[in-house]
């Protein structure tokens, strides 16, 4: 498969959207992404604790 070819129209659209976000500077920074990951982990941990109590 050539480097420019995509497996499906969905994958090509996804790649195009990612490149657009990065060009526009809308993609999160590494710090923002890390903070969001920690927030999500904390939320899932809290939900798991609540489920254990029931």
C-alpha positions, 0 to 999 in steps of 0.5 A: 500500500502506498503511503498516501493511500488510506484503508477506508474513506473513514480513515482518510476523513479522520486523518484529514480532521487530525491534520486540520486540528493540528494546523489550526492549533486546536489540538490539546497540548501535552500538558492539557492532554495529561490533565484530562487523562488524570481527570478521567482516571479520577472519575472512573476510580470514584465511580468504581468506589461507589459501585463497590459500596452498593 
